[in-house]
Amino acid sequence: DQQVKQNSPSLSVQEGRISILNCDYTNSMFDYFLWYKKYPAEGPTFLISISSIKDKNEDGRFTVFLNKSAKHLSLHIVPSQPGDSAVYFCAASSGGNQFYFGTGTSLTVIP
Amino acid sequence: DTGVSQDPRHKITKRGQNVTFRCDPISEHNRLYWYRQTLGQGPEFLTYFQNEAQLEKSRLLSDRFSAERPKGSFSTLEIQRTEQGDSAMYLCASSPPGLAGSETQYFGPGTRLLVL
């Protein structure tokens, strides 16, 4: 039962353009959401998070948007850089200690 | 402290053998998590420790899996009587004290297990 879904397995974007990665969830009890980036042979690295009391959180080139009514969040990367090429996972929790991860989206930024 | 470390990084074993993995969290982190990741999937929660207490365990976790964190520092994950379906990347993560469900987890590089 996949409670967090990333329906796009891959995405290619030109350097300098915007990358938009999407994530949908089914559990309305989720109230905290995170994005992680993963390079090959490494563990996931925390990127940005958002609480359900907000609808937007920004950190440099990275912005996460949360639409609670649609149970949807997205990560925007502007401008995209070749070093951003990685697999991106969204994750969610409902206030407990169990985090649910999506299946990931592989982003390729083309120079 | 350079982050979460895991040992070994790779393990190849024969079906039916027992394996044990070790995780050393960031020193001031009292929370520790184990995840399993298979190809094309995201990390799947296995279990959670706060200090030495195992507070949550996935209902999907087989009885062949056991985890310990005896002194509230490093943790071990043991898989008994391994099966080919256990082949996966086993990830450990730690996080500092804070409000449950809102902390940032710091992941180790993982242990890749291959069961032949």
Chai-1 contact restraints between the chains, C-beta under 6 A:
chainA,res_idxA,chainB,res_idxB,connection_type,confidence,min_distance_angstrom,max_distance_angstrom,comment,restraint_id
A,Y32,B,G101,contact,1.0,0.0,6.0,A-B,restraint_1
A,Y32,B,S102,contact,1.0,0.0,6.0,A-B,restraint_2
A,E42,B,P109,contact,1.0,0.0,6.0,A-B,restraint_3
A,G43,B,L91,contact,1.0,0.0,6.0,A-B,restraint_4
A,G43,B,F107,contact,1.0,0.0,6.0,A-B,restraint_5
A,G43,B,G108,contact,1.0,0.0,6.0,A-B,restraint_6
A,G43,B,P109,contact,1.0,0.0,6.0,A-B,restraint_7
A,G43,B,G110,contact,1.0,0.0,6.0,A-B,restraint_8
A,P44,B,F107,contact,1.0,0.0,6.0,A-B,restraint_9
A,F46,B,T104,contact,1.0,0.0,6.0,A-B,restraint_10
A,F89,B,G42,contact,1.0,0.0,6.0,A-B,restraint_11
A,S93,B,G101,contact,1.0,0.0,6.0,A-B,restraint_12
A,G95,B,G101,contact,1.0,0.0,6.0,A-B,restraint_13
A,G96,B,G101,contact,1.0,0.0,6.0,A-B,restraint_14
A,N97,B,Y48,contact,1.0,0.0,6.0,A-B,restraint_15
A,N97,B,E56,contact,1.0,0.0,6.0,A-B,restraint_16
A,N97,B,A100,contact,1.0,0.0,6.0,A-B,restraint_17
A,Q98,B,F45,contact,1.0,0.0,6.0,A-B,restraint_18
A,Q98,B,E56,contact,1.0,0.0,6.0,A-B,restraint_19
A,F101,B,G42,contact,1.0,0.0,6.0,A-B,restraint_20
A,F101,B,P43,contact,1.0,0.0,6.0,A-B,restraint_21
A,G102,B,G42,contact,1.0,0.0,6.0,A-B,restraint_22
A,T103,B,Q41,contact,1.0,0.0,6.0,A-B,restraint_23
A,T103,B,G42,contact,1.0,0.0,6.0,A-B,restraint_24
A,G104,B,G42,contact,1.0,0.0,6.0,A-B,restraint_25
